[in-house]
Amino acid sequence: MRPILLAALPIAALLSGCETTGANYVPVIDGAVGPNYQADLAACQQLARTQPALDDSAALNTVAGAGAAAATTAIIDNSGTNVLDAAIIGAAAGLTGSALQQQANKQQIVINCMRGRGYNVIG
């Protein structure tokens, strides 16, 4: 069970770094912002929040991660519960990858929305 816990730590740390990304992203604007900036930003962030935490590919990525890790471990070192541990870690990695991609999608929604409202978003 120890390998699973050790693998969970970097995944949890990676996800905790998402606080200022995704729907909470505050874009860098080139030039002056008008009096409606805060309202526009809040509306764009709310639009991004309407998107699900995981998209349709999350299940496929989870299964693919589990299968790849289990198969590789079975070939290299098939002893004890190594294959099961690898499958669990692979599934967690696949799910984490999907969650991070959806965070990037939400960030892009905020950027596109702010550009659509006339702001010169540079990052």
C-alpha positions in Angstrom: 0.0 0.0 0.0 3.0 2.3 0.5 3.7 2.9 -3.2 0.1 4.1 -3.7 0.4 6.6 -0.9 3.8 7.8 -2.3 2.3 8.3 -5.8 -0.7 10.1 -4.4 1.5 12.8 -2.8 2.8 14.4 -6.0 -0.7 14.1 -7.6 -2.2 15.9 -4.7 0.5 18.6 -4.8 0.0 19.1 -8.5 -3.8 19.5 -8.1 -3.3 21.9 -5.2 -1.4 24.2 -7.5 -4.5 24.7 -9.6 -5.9 27.5 -7.3 -5.1 30.3 -9.8 -5.7 28.4 -13.0 -8.8 27.2 -14.7 -11.9 29.1 -14.0 -10.1 31.2 -11.4 -7.5 32.4 -13.9 -6.9 36.2 -14.0 -5.5 37.0 -17.4 -2.7 39.6 -18.0 -4.2 42.5 -19.9 -2.1 44.8 -22.1 -3.3 48.4 -21.7 -5.8 50.2 -19.5 -8.8 48.4 -18.2 -12.2 50.1 -18.0 -14.6 50.3 -15.1 -16.4 47.1 -16.2 -13.2 45.0 -15.9 -14.1 43.2 -12.6 -17.7 42.5 -13.7 -16.4 41.2 -17.1 -13.8 39.0 -15.4 -16.3 37.6 -13.0 -18.7 36.8 -15.8 -16.0 35.1 -17.8 -14.8 33.1 -14.8 -18.4 32.1 -14.1 -18.8 30.9 -17.7 -15.7 28.7 -17.3 -17.0 27.3 -14.0 -20.1 25.9 -15.8 -17.8 23.4 -17.5 -17.4 20.0 -15.8 -14.3 19.1 -13.8 -13.6 16.2 -16.1 -14.5 15.9 -19.8 -15.6 12.8 -21.8 -12.1 11.5 -22.2 -11.4 11.2 -18.5 -12.7 7.6 -18.2 -10.7 6.5 -21.3 -7.5 8.2 -19.9 -8.0 6.5 -16.5 -8.4 3.1 -18.1 -5.5 3.7 -20.5 -3.2 4.8 -17.6 -4.1 1.8 -15.5 -3.7 -0.7 -18.4 -0.4 0.7 -19.5 1.1 0.8 -16.1 -0.2 -2.7 -15.2 1.1 -4.2 -18.5 4.5 -2.6 -18.2 4.8 -3.8 -14.6 3.7 -7.3 -15.5 6.4 -7.5 -18.1 9.2 -6.0 -16.0 8.5 -7.2 -12.5 5.5 -9.4 -11.8 5.8 -10.0 -8.1 3.3 -9.7 -5.3 0.9 -6.8 -5.7 3.1 -4.8 -8.0 0.7 -5.1 -11.0 -2.2 -3.9 -8.9 -0.2 -1.1 -7.4 0.9 0.0 -10.8 -2.6 -0.1 -12.2 -3.9 2.1 -9.4 -1.0 4.6 -9.9 -1.6 4.5 -13.6 -5.3 5.2 -13.2 -4.6 8.1 -10.9 -2.1 9.5 -13.4 -4.6 9.2 -16.2 -7.3 10.9 -14.2 -5.0 13.6 -13.0 -4.0 14.3 -16.6 -7.6 14.7 -17.6 -8.3 17.0 -14.7 -5.3 19.2 -15.6 -6.4 19.3 -19.3 -9.8 20.4 -18.2 -8.3 23.2 -16.0 -6.4 24.4 -19.1 -9.6 24.3 -21.1 -11.3 26.5 -18.5 -8.4 28.9 -18.5 -8.7 29.2 -22.2 -12.5 29.9 -21.9 -11.6 32.9 -19.6 -9.0 34.2 -22.0 -11.4 33.9 -25.0 -14.2 35.4 -23.2 -12.2 38.4 -22.1 -10.9 38.9 -25.6 -14.5 38.7 -26.8 -15.3 41.6 -24.5 -12.6 43.7 -26.1 -9.6 43.2 -23.7 -6.1 42.7 -25.1 -5.2 39.5 -23.3 -1.5 38.6 -23.6 -1.4 35.8 -21.1 
